């Protein structure tokens, strides 16, 4: 397993052209079977910290405010204020791990009125 992740190289394809092969210094393999498990393990403390904030939807007596699979994270809140609190907390935790977010891939869905 260590060998699989220690000598990663790749090429970039742009339309029908390919770059030269180059080394990848860090990260998990895109589309690798174990990649979601490894990344979730890496951010487990962030997920736990956000979950412990105590703001979110109460389902079955338990507060649910974050769900994650691989590099996809969903924040759940009942108000814009609660959403901002959770996002600010998530951002602070992410900064400590030097995680960045792709703003072009982020989306924000409205608060579901069914839960009000």
N, C-alpha and C positions, 0 to 999 in steps of 0.2 A: 504494500500500500504506500509506504513512504517513497518508493521508487516512482510510482505512478504520479505523485505530486511533486517530486523533487526536480525532475528534468522536463518541464513543460516547454514546448515550443509550438509556434503557430505561424500561420501566414494570414494575410488579409486579402480577401477577394473583393474587387470592385468591378462590377459587371463581368467582363471576361478576362480581366487582368489580375495577376497574383503578385503579391510582394515577395521579397526574400523571406526566408525563415528567420524568426527571432525568438529569443527566450522570454518567457513570462516569469517575472520574479515572485509574484504572490497571487493569491486568490484561489477560488475553486473552479473546477472545470465546468464550463457552461454545458448544460444538458447531461451532466454526469449523473448516474443513478444515486451516488452517495452525496452529491453536492448539496442538496437541500438539507440533509442531516448535518453535514459539517457546518454549513452557514448558520443554521438554527442553533447549533451548539455554541457557535461563536457569539451570537447575539442573545443567548438565553438570559443573561443577567439584565439586559436592556428590557426584554419582554417582561421579565419578572418585576422589575422596578416600575414599569408603567402599569402593570396589573395591580400593583400594591397601592397605587394612588387613591383608589377607592371611589373614583368617579367613572360612571358608565351606565350600562343597562343592568338592572338586577333581574336575573333569570334563575329561577329555582333557589332564591335566597343568596345567590353568588353574583358579585359584580363582574361583568364581562365588559372589557373596554379595549382589548387588543387581541388580534388573531394574526398569526404569521405562518407562512410556508415559504421556505427558501428565502428569496430576497423580496417577497411580497408581504407587506404589512398593512393590515386594516385596523383603523382606529374607530371605535364605536362610542358615540356620545349622544345624549338626548337634547343638547342645546349647543349653540355656537360658542358660548362661553366655556362650557365643559370641553368642547372639541379643541378650542385654543389652549386651554390648560394642558390637555393631554399632548397636543402637538409640541407645545413649548417644552414639556418635560421630556418627551421623546427626543427632541432636538438636543437638549442638554446632555442626555445620556449618549446619544450618537456622537457628539463632539468628543466625548471622552474616549470612544473607541476609534475615532478618526473615520467614521462612516459618513459618506456623502449621499445625497439624494439627487436623482435626476428630475429636476422640476418639470421638464417636458413630458415625463411619463406619469407624474402625479395627477390625481384627479380628486375632486371633492364633491361628494354627493350631498344633497340637502338632507336635513333632519327628517326622518320619516314621521309623518303626522300620526301614523297608526300607533306609535308608542307614546304619544303625548297624553 
